[in-house]
């Protein structure tokens, strides 16, 4: 069952891909505010840099190359980050209370001190977002939680020169985009994404899953198979202890090498 979220006060992002020019100001501003180290990259013949999210890169611009009507190259861009799902798989599978949690604004954030490095969240995320660094602790976009608590806009949205990234009350952002006849992605899936996209084409074109869902295999392992395995382990320990108490330990007869039961009483 999805957790209860106050949709009336929930905050989030609207990302209008038609406005993005691929300047990557959001990437730079994010690194600067969060004091993240620069990522060492190699030139692989693409404008996209870095090529993927990293423990020190919470959001990045994905370059989507296409072909125009006249055979010329066209570009579209997608700001890639944690979606802050209403039904967050990472939170559902995390076995450490408080390592991944939701703020009163509906944002999914984390506490590295409580992360136990199990990496369940990586497998449970349908968008492949969480990353683990050299400290072996979870890392991802937290929407500049400290700025929001101080009444400020997240650093990436503040730095965006074209208004691609809009932060505010989620319901208001969606209403405005729908009034403008925008095609939206993430309004209802997974109890509503905290990052809603206005796309200029099908989600698959941007590398987004058409119908994102939390992998069932994660819950089978965490909630069924693993508990049964633990139960079997402790059941075996209990059987050994019961045998020891009721029958007694087995000893080897030094003369004939045969096992014999040591009675618990004469």
N, C-alpha and C positions, 0 to 999 in steps of 0.2 A: 504494500500500500504506500502511495506517495505521501510524503510528509505534508503537513498543513502549512501553507504560506499565506500571509496576508497580502493578497494581490493589490489591495487598495493603496498600500504604502510601499510596495516593492519597487526598488529602483533597478535600473538597468541601462543598457546601451542600445541605440539604434545605429546600425552601420549602413550607410547609403553608398553602395558600391559605385553608383553612377557619378559620385562626386570625387572619388579617390583618384589622385594623380600619381600615386606610387612614390611620393617624396620621402617616406619613411621617417618623418618627423616624430611620429608616435613611438617608433622604436627607440629613437635617441632620447626622447623625453622620459620614457619609461626607465631606461638604464640610468639616466642622470638622477631621477628622483629616488629610485630604489638602490642607488649606489651599486649597480651591477657591473661586473668586469666586462671588458670587450671580449667578443668571441673571435678566436683565431680562425680564419677561413681561407680557402683556396679558390682561385678563379677557375671555375669549371665551364666557362663559356656562357654564362647566364647573368642577367641583371639581378636576379634574385639573390639576396645575401642578408643573413645566412640562409641556407637551404632548408632549415627546419628550426623549430623551437628548441631551445636549450635551457639548462638550469639557470642560465644568466640572461635569457631572452624570453620575457613573458608574453610579448606580442610581436608579430612580424607581418610584413606584407607579402602575400603570395601573388606571384605574377602569373596571369593566365593569358597565354599567347593564342591568338586566333588568326583567321584569314578573312579579310574583308571581301566585299562584293567584287572588287577589281583585282583581287589576288594580292593586295597589300597586307602587311602585318598589322593586326590590331591588338591592343592590350586592354585587359581588365584586371582589377586588383581586388584582393580580399584581405581584410585585416583579420588575422588568425590569432585566437586567444582562447582562454577558458570560457566556456559558454555559461557558467554559473546556472546550471540546469535546475529547474524546479524539482525534478525527481533526479537527484544527483547520484549516479552509480558509485562514484568515488566515496561519498559519505556512507552509502549503504553497506559497502563491503569493508570499510576501514574497521579493524578490530580494536584500535586504540582510541578510547573516548577522548574527544577534544582535539585529536590530531587534525581532522578535517571537520569543519563546522560551519554553520550558516549564521550570518549576522542578522540583526533586526531589519536591515534593508534588503534581505534576501540574497546577499552575496555569499558565495562559497569561498571561504578562506581557510587558513591552516596555521598550526602551531608546530614548528619544527621540533621543539623540545619533546613533544609527545609522539612524534612519528617514530615507529619501530622498524622502518625500512622493509616492510613486508611486500610492498609494491602491488598490493591488490588493486589499488586505485588505477594503476596503469592499465591493467587488463579490463577493468570495469568501465573505463571511459570510452564511449562510442566515437569520440572525436580525437583520440590519441593525444591528449594534452599534458597530463602530469609528467614531470621530468625529475630525475634524481642526479645530483651532482657528486662531487668528490666527498662530500660529507655523508652521502648515502641517505639524504633526507628529501622529502617531497618538495617540489618547487613548481609554481605556476602563477598565473595572473590572479591577483587578489583585488583588482580594481582600485589600487591605491587606498586601501581601507583607512589609513591614517588621515589622508586628505579628505575623504568623505566625512569622517567623524568630525573634522574641523570645519565642515561646511564648504569645502572646496570641490572643484571638479577634478576627476582623475587626470594625471599628468598627460596621458596620451591625447585625451579629448581637448585639453587646454592648448596643446601644441599644434593640433590639426588646423592647417590654414584654409581648408575648403569646407569645413563643416561636415565632413564624412562621418565623424564620430560625435554622436550626441548622447549625453548622459542626463538622466533625470528620472522622473516617475515613469515606470515602465508602461502603465496603461495610457498615459498621455502621449508618450512617444509613438505607440502603436496606433492610437486614434488619429494622430496627425498624419502618419504615413499612409494609413488606409484612406483618409480623406483626399490624399494626393494621388490615389490610385496606384500605389506602389505594390509590387509583388513581394510579400513578406515570407521569410523563412524563420521558423522557430517560435511562432506565436503560441501554438498549442502542444507541440511535441514535448515529451518528458516533463509534463506539467508546466510547460512554457519555459523557453530559454531566457536567461537573463541578458543574453546578447542576441538581439533580433536583427536579421539582415534584410535589407531591401536589395534584391538581386535583379540583374539585367539578363537573366537566363535561368535554365534549370540548375538546381543545386549541385548536381554531379559535375557540371562544367567548372565549378569553383572548388571541386574536391570535397564537397560536403555530402554526407549520406542523405539520401532522399527520405528515409524513414529511420532515424537514429533510435537505437534501443540498447538497453543494458544487456550484455551477453548472459544468456541463461547458464552457461557453463560455470560462470563465476559463483553464482548462488548454489549450484549443485555441489561445487567443491567446498565452499565455505560453510554452507548451512546443512549439507547432507553427508557428503563423503568424509570430510575431515572430522566432524563430530562423531561419526560412527567409528572411525579409526581410533580416535581418542578413547571412546567407550570400550572398544575391543582391547586396547592396551591396558586400561585400568581394570577391565574384567579379568584379564589374564593375571595381573598382579594380585587381584582379590582371590582368585582360585588358588594361587600358590600359597598365599597366607592362610587360607581356609584349610588347605591340606596340611600345612605345618602345625596348625593349632589342633586339629582333630585327629590326625594320624601320627604326626611327628616327622622329623627329618629322615632321609635315607642315608645310610652309611655303607661303606664298602668293607666287607669282611676281609681282613688282612691276610687270612690264611688261604681261602679258596677264591678270592676275587669276586664273590657274588654279593649283590646288593641285598640288604636286609632292612626291615623297618625297625626303627627304634620306638618301642612302645612309649606312649605318653605316661603309663603307670605300670606297676608290677601286678 
